[in-house]
Amino acid sequence: MQPQPPTQGPEADPPELKIYFLPNLLTAANLFCGFVALTKIVDTNREDIESGDFTRIYWALGFILLACIFDLFDGRVARMGGRESPFGREFDSLADLISFGVAPAFLVHRVVLKDISINHPEIGWFIASIYLICGAFRLARFNCLASMSGTGGGKEFLGFPIPSAAGLVASLTLLMIWLQEKAFYKGYWKFILPALMLFLSWMMVSNVKYPTFKTLDLKATRTFTKTLIGILFIGAVVVLQQNFLVFVLPVFFTAYLIYGFIRPRISHQMRREIEEEDEDDAPTV
């Protein structure tokens, strides 16, 4: 007599759901930062912006950038401990949509679009919604490709990553407000933000490939290029000190954006030096 196959109906035990504590704690911190950023943006009224009081906006920008840090480490912690899971990937995308999709869209709408679309508010809503929809599309496509490949995303992103897009919007907003402060409300430079947001919307759903830098090992020996970049980075921290975030972060995110365009045109050797460790770099036992 042949053994009966396991029951597949409602009486079957559901598959075990693996939820790892530390990576998901970092993802929850990312989501928390996005929520706090939203509350600061919503609490900012038009009179604050007209008078040059950007205190709440500064806090919101800080929390968006802090969310970028948590997002950077949650996946790395999961990979280091072999704790990647479908739950973590989905939770991460939900957190990213709030912190890097909704929050930047609200930010640009509040500080720029709400002012230029007083008579036609639907224009501001529409422009901000384009960024949010493209960001959601980008995250859904990433999850689908990761599930189909079974590699968790591999070494490349298809399209500009939404955390980097949010980081660029937030850091550039921080720079512009810091440079103009009282004159930001009346200046024309602020219109760069909605234009940038529309461009980033297209980049997120584009087919331009970006390295994930998942293979970088901080304990491995450095190539000449990475050593030079590290020295310049530390030098910028020492020289700029408290203005480090204001000047360096926009350059960092902009360089990553541009790198996707020049990446196919540089040699394979140079690309390997920038993006990953050589086999010879692995420490010997």
C-alpha positions as CSV (number, residue, x, y, z in Angstrom):
1,M,0.0,0.0,0.0
2,Q,1.4,3.4,-1.1
3,P,1.9,6.0,1.7
4,Q,-0.5,8.9,1.5
5,P,0.9,12.3,0.6
6,P,0.8,15.0,3.3
7,T,-2.5,16.9,3.6
8,Q,-2.5,20.1,1.5
9,G,-5.9,21.4,2.7
10,P,-6.9,23.6,5.6
11,E,-5.8,21.0,8.1
12,A,-2.1,21.1,6.9
13,D,0.3,23.0,9.2
14,P,1.3,26.4,7.8
15,P,4.9,26.8,6.8
16,E,7.1,28.2,9.6
17,L,7.6,32.0,9.3
18,K,11.1,33.0,10.2
19,I,11.4,36.5,11.8
20,Y,14.9,37.4,12.9
21,F,15.1,39.9,15.7
22,L,18.1,42.2,15.0
23,P,17.7,42.8,11.2
24,N,14.0,43.4,11.7
25,L,14.6,45.7,14.7
26,L,16.8,47.9,12.4
27,T,14.1,47.8,9.8
28,A,11.6,48.9,12.5
29,A,13.9,51.7,13.4
30,N,14.0,52.8,9.7
31,L,10.1,52.8,9.7
32,F,10.0,54.8,13.0
33,C,12.3,57.4,11.5
34,G,10.1,57.7,8.5
35,F,7.1,58.2,10.6
36,V,8.7,60.9,12.8
37,A,9.9,62.7,9.7
38,L,6.3,62.7,8.4
39,T,5.0,64.2,11.7
40,K,7.6,67.0,11.5
41,I,6.7,67.8,7.9
42,V,3.0,67.8,8.6
43,D,3.5,70.1,11.7
44,T,5.3,72.6,9.5
45,N,2.9,75.3,8.4
46,R,3.2,77.9,5.6
47,E,3.9,80.7,8.1
48,D,7.0,78.8,9.4
49,I,8.4,78.5,5.8
50,E,7.7,82.1,5.0
51,S,9.4,83.4,8.1
52,G,12.4,81.2,7.5
53,D,11.8,78.9,10.5
54,F,12.9,75.5,9.2
55,T,13.4,73.8,12.6
56,R,10.9,71.1,12.0
57,I,12.1,70.6,8.4
58,Y,15.7,70.1,9.7
59,W,14.4,67.5,12.1
60,A,12.5,65.8,9.3
61,L,15.6,65.8,7.0
62,G,17.7,64.4,9.8
63,F,15.3,61.5,10.4
64,I,15.1,60.7,6.7
65,L,18.9,60.5,6.6
66,L,19.0,58.4,9.8
67,A,16.5,56.0,8.2
68,C,19.0,55.6,5.3
69,I,21.6,54.5,7.9
70,F,19.3,51.9,9.4
71,D,18.3,50.7,6.0
72,L,22.0,50.3,5.1
73,F,22.7,48.1,8.1
74,D,19.6,45.9,8.4
75,G,20.4,44.0,5.2
76,R,24.1,43.8,6.0
77,V,23.4,42.4,9.5
78,A,21.0,39.9,8.0
79,R,23.6,38.7,5.5
80,M,26.4,38.6,8.0
81,G,24.3,36.3,10.3
82,G,22.8,34.3,7.5
83,R,19.4,35.6,8.6
84,E,17.9,36.8,5.3
85,S,14.2,35.8,4.9
86,P,11.1,36.6,2.8
87,F,9.5,38.3,5.8
88,G,12.5,40.6,6.2
89,R,12.5,41.5,2.5
90,E,8.8,42.4,2.6
91,F,9.0,44.3,5.9
92,D,12.0,46.2,4.6
93,S,10.1,47.3,1.4
94,L,7.1,48.5,3.5
95,A,9.4,50.5,5.7
96,D,11.3,51.9,2.7
97,L,8.0,53.0,1.1
98,I,7.2,55.2,4.1
99,S,10.7,56.5,4.9
100,F,11.9,57.0,1.4
101,G,8.7,57.3,-0.6
102,V,6.0,59.0,1.4
103,A,8.3,61.2,3.5
104,P,10.3,62.8,0.6
105,A,7.1,63.3,-1.4
106,F,5.5,65.1,1.5
107,L,8.7,67.1,2.1
108,V,8.9,68.5,-1.4
109,H,5.2,69.1,-1.5
110,R,5.2,71.0,1.8
111,V,8.3,73.2,1.1
112,V,7.9,73.9,-2.6
113,L,4.8,72.4,-4.4
114,K,2.2,73.6,-2.0
115,D,3.3,77.2,-2.6
116,I,3.4,77.1,-6.4
117,S,0.1,75.3,-6.7
118,I,-2.1,77.3,-4.4
119,N,-4.7,78.0,-7.2
120,H,-4.3,74.5,-8.6
121,P,-3.4,72.2,-5.7
122,E,-3.9,69.1,-7.8
123,I,-0.7,69.9,-9.7
124,G,1.4,69.6,-6.5
125,W,-0.4,66.4,-5.5
126,F,0.2,64.9,-8.9
127,I,3.9,65.7,-9.0
128,A,4.5,64.3,-5.5
129,S,2.4,61.2,-6.3
130,I,4.6,60.4,-9.3
131,Y,7.6,60.0,-7.1
132,L,5.7,57.8,-4.6
133,I,4.1,55.6,-7.3
134,C,7.5,55.1,-9.0
135,G,9.1,54.3,-5.7
136,A,6.4,51.7,-4.9
137,F,6.9,50.2,-8.4
138,R,10.6,50.1,-7.9
139,L,10.3,48.2,-4.6
140,A,7.7,45.7,-6.0
141,R,9.9,45.0,-9.0
142,F,12.9,44.4,-6.8
143,N,11.0,41.9,-4.6
144,C,9.7,40.1,-7.6
145,L,13.2,39.8,-9.2
146,A,14.7,38.7,-5.9
147,S,12.1,36.0,-5.4
148,M,12.5,34.7,-9.0
149,S,16.3,34.7,-8.9
150,G,16.5,33.3,-5.3
151,T,19.6,35.3,-4.7
152,G,18.1,38.1,-2.6
153,G,18.8,40.7,-5.2
154,G,22.3,39.8,-6.3
155,K,25.1,42.3,-6.8
156,E,23.2,44.8,-8.9
157,F,20.1,47.0,-8.5
158,L,17.9,47.5,-11.5
159,G,17.0,51.2,-11.3
160,F,18.2,53.8,-8.8
161,P,17.5,52.5,-5.3
162,I,14.8,54.4,-3.4
163,P,16.9,54.9,-0.3
164,S,19.5,56.7,-2.4
165,A,16.8,58.8,-4.1
166,A,15.4,59.9,-0.7
167,G,18.9,60.5,0.5
168,L,19.7,62.8,-2.5
169,V,16.4,64.7,-2.1
170,A,16.9,65.1,1.7
171,S,20.6,66.1,1.5
172,L,20.1,68.5,-1.3
173,T,17.2,70.1,0.5
174,L,19.4,70.4,3.6
175,L,22.1,72.1,1.5
176,M,19.8,74.5,-0.2
177,I,18.1,75.6,3.1
178,W,21.5,75.9,4.8
179,L,22.8,78.1,2.0
180,Q,19.8,80.4,1.7
181,E,18.0,80.0,5.1
182,K,15.8,83.1,5.2
183,A,15.7,83.5,1.4
184,F,14.8,79.9,0.6
185,Y,11.1,80.7,0.4
186,K,11.6,83.5,-2.1
187,G,14.4,82.0,-4.1
188,Y,14.1,80.2,-7.4
189,W,16.7,77.4,-6.5
190,K,14.0,75.6,-4.6
191,F,12.3,74.6,-7.9
192,I,15.2,72.3,-8.5
193,L,13.6,69.9,-5.9
194,P,10.4,69.0,-7.8
195,A,12.4,68.7,-11.0
196,L,14.9,66.4,-9.3
197,M,12.1,64.4,-7.8
198,L,10.6,63.8,-11.2
199,F,14.0,62.8,-12.6
200,L,14.6,60.4,-9.8
201,S,11.1,58.9,-10.3
202,W,12.2,58.0,-13.8
203,M,15.5,56.7,-12.6
204,M,13.9,54.4,-10.1
205,V,11.9,52.6,-12.7
206,S,14.6,52.7,-15.4
207,N,16.9,49.8,-16.5
208,V,20.1,51.6,-15.4
209,K,22.0,49.2,-13.1
210,Y,23.7,50.2,-9.9
211,P,26.0,48.1,-7.7
212,T,24.7,47.0,-4.3
213,F,28.2,46.9,-2.7
214,K,27.0,43.8,-0.8
215,T,30.4,42.2,-1.3
216,L,32.4,44.9,0.4
217,D,34.3,43.5,3.5
218,L,35.6,46.1,5.9
219,K,38.1,43.6,7.3
220,A,39.7,42.8,4.0
221,T,42.8,44.6,2.6
222,R,42.0,47.6,0.5
223,T,42.9,48.4,-3.1
224,F,44.7,51.6,-3.9
225,T,41.4,53.2,-5.1
226,K,39.4,52.3,-2.0
227,T,42.3,53.4,0.3
228,L,42.4,56.8,-1.4
229,I,38.6,57.3,-1.2
230,G,38.7,56.3,2.5
231,I,41.5,58.9,3.2
232,L,39.6,61.6,1.4
233,F,36.4,60.7,3.2
234,I,38.1,60.9,6.6
235,G,39.8,64.2,5.6
236,A,36.4,65.7,4.7
237,V,35.0,64.7,8.1
238,V,38.0,66.4,9.9
239,V,38.0,69.6,7.8
240,L,34.2,70.2,7.5
241,Q,33.3,68.8,10.9
242,Q,29.7,70.0,11.7
243,N,29.1,70.9,8.1
244,F,30.1,67.5,6.9
245,L,26.5,66.4,6.3
246,V,25.6,69.6,4.5
247,F,28.3,69.4,1.9
248,V,29.4,65.8,1.6
249,L,26.1,63.9,1.5
250,P,24.8,65.7,-1.6
251,V,28.1,64.9,-3.4
252,F,28.0,61.3,-2.2
253,F,24.4,60.6,-3.4
254,T,25.0,62.5,-6.7
255,A,28.1,60.6,-7.4
256,Y,26.3,57.3,-6.9
257,L,23.5,58.5,-9.3
258,I,26.0,59.5,-12.0
259,Y,28.0,56.3,-11.5
260,G,25.1,54.3,-13.0
261,F,25.5,56.1,-16.3
262,I,29.3,55.9,-16.5
263,R,29.5,52.3,-15.1
264,P,29.0,50.5,-18.5
265,R,31.8,52.7,-20.0
266,I,34.6,52.0,-17.6
267,S,36.9,48.9,-17.7
268,H,35.9,45.7,-16.0
269,Q,39.0,45.9,-13.8
270,M,38.2,49.4,-12.6
271,R,34.6,48.5,-11.9
272,R,35.8,45.5,-9.9
273,E,38.1,47.6,-7.8
274,I,35.3,50.1,-7.0
275,E,32.5,47.6,-6.3
276,E,33.9,44.4,-4.8
277,E,36.9,42.7,-3.3
278,D,39.4,40.9,-5.4
279,E,39.9,37.2,-4.7
280,D,43.5,38.0,-3.6
281,D,42.0,40.4,-0.9
282,A,40.5,37.6,1.1
283,P,42.5,37.0,4.3
284,T,44.5,33.8,4.4
285,V,44.3,31.4,7.3
